Amino acid sequence: MALYSAAASVLAGLQRRDGALKTLVYKSRFQNVKQLYALVSETLRYSPVLDSIMDGAALLKAEKKLPPYLAKVLVYDLLFGKGLKCGGRWKVLVLKHRARLQAELARLKVHRKVSCNEDLLAPAEGVIQVPQVPRYVRVNTLKTCKDDVVDYFKRQGYSYLGRAARMEELSSLSGKQFLLDPHLPELLVFPPQTDFHENRLYVAGHIILQDKASCLPAFLLSPPSGSHVIDACAAPGNKTSHVAAILKNKGQIFAFDLDPNRLATMSTMLVRAGASCCELANQDFLTVDPSDPKYSHVTYILLDPSCSGSGMVKRLPAEEDAPSSERLRALARFQRKALTHALRFPALQRLAYSTCSVQQEENEDVVWDVLQEHGTAFRLVNLLPSWPQRGLATFPGAECCLRACPATTLTNGFFVAVLERQQECNSQDSSSSLPAEADVDSGAERSQNGEGRGPHAARKKRRKKSQCVK
Ligand SMILES: C[S@@+](CC[C@H](N)C(=O)[O-])C[C@H]1O[C@@H](n2cnc3c(N)ncnc32)[C@H](O)[C@@H]1O
């Protein structure tokens, strides 16, 4: 029963706009997060169908004491899920109506001229659909390598089309085809709706199911093996495990998060991913002391703070709509504080700031405000010049940042900026914290072009060059 009541509370929380689905699932303290998340998301997916069936069967009229959200998850599991296993007295109550509910389902299928349940989910005519985002699979190089994963999928009957030359190729994938992403060297791309949550490689932590945009911060931060890195707002840890893979588990990641439940999930996830170089702390990042000798070698920081999540593709009908301006202001205040705090770490060289928000207030505005406070100490790095969507031109140099969205980059909506400490010789002769045209961080581009050189190699070269200029 605990499962169904937890699912009903999450649905009620979504209705009240208490938070996003993931947040509410974690907050519920229900132990099996995955099971609860799956039940709620599937119930939401079938929500209009369930409403129609429950109305047709007059379930809530007949059972006045049955709470509506509880009724919905129970009916979902009865008709479309795994069948009611638990549920106590409520289960008995719903089972009394099984025949009516099944009859309503059959009637609906006849009416819509479909033969299987999934077909009931097809949108009604005239409804605009959000562009579909491919299924991205990050190969976890702590446990395996790209070639082995490619071979595995080939043995499973998938057909490998090699490395995509252009982004558009990703949107024409179908059936059991897959590609290597044109930007990220360890990212495989499958058609949307491909589900690997039960896949052996996923369960063993050999692959991580992570949207392409969410892989950008660690890839663009690119700390060399052996570095000390802070992941300031880390849970549930997909980016942390990506950084650990880039470090090859050599060095140290100090990962902070305020939420103990998310941190507990993260800890399990990191074990599964084989990430052993991480120290987790349930601590407010704003209270972490930059002058603590423990952090004196921290040269890289990944800052992916809480945000409105407005860029997340809404796969589910009841997920949050546009954030209120009050909420945006509060989020931006925190994001500015966190970024300012991060720049106080004395040895910091490079920082990646990211959000899964499409709001200018949480992105360009935060970066610009903080850069201005820091004068010439830090400047923006011009990221992936061939990336099609840039930061909004709200300040000179904003185009150094990356934006992402389903229509242009076939990902969730996202924003990334990378800030780099100016070399002393540069800061003396530069009056701005913005990059010059020649200061293009093209390392990731080079690796994309098959020269096998990551952003870090490019950075070294660029520093050498700017020292020569002096
Ligand atoms: C966008 S999520 C991070 C996602 C994570 N980077 C990943 O890739 O899996 C933001 C996280 O910041 C945490 N958070 C919010 N305020 C914080 C603070 N003051 N200090 C540390 N963590 C905080 C939240 O609990 C949440 O887990």
The ligand as an ORCA input file, in Angstrom:
! r2SCAN-3c Opt
* xyz 0 1
  C      20.268     20.566    -10.732
  S      20.475     19.576     -9.344
  C      22.082     18.897     -9.596
  C      22.147     17.761    -10.592
  C      23.488     17.096    -10.612
  N      24.541     18.027    -10.901
  C      23.541     15.951    -11.619
  O      24.028     16.119    -12.703
  O      23.067     14.864    -11.290
  C      20.785     20.742     -8.109
  C      21.139     20.146     -6.762
  O      21.592     21.210     -5.932
  C      21.274     20.883     -4.600
  N      21.399     22.135     -3.822
  C      20.539     23.169     -3.750
  N      21.050     24.136     -2.958
  C      22.253     23.717     -2.528
  C      23.273     24.257     -1.709
  N      23.134     25.477     -1.123
  N      24.394     23.543     -1.482
  C      24.545     22.318     -2.054
  N      23.608     21.748     -2.843
  C      22.482     22.430     -3.078
  C      19.885     20.299     -4.710
  O      19.601     19.485     -3.598
  C      19.999     19.497     -6.020
  O      20.319     18.161     -5.741
*
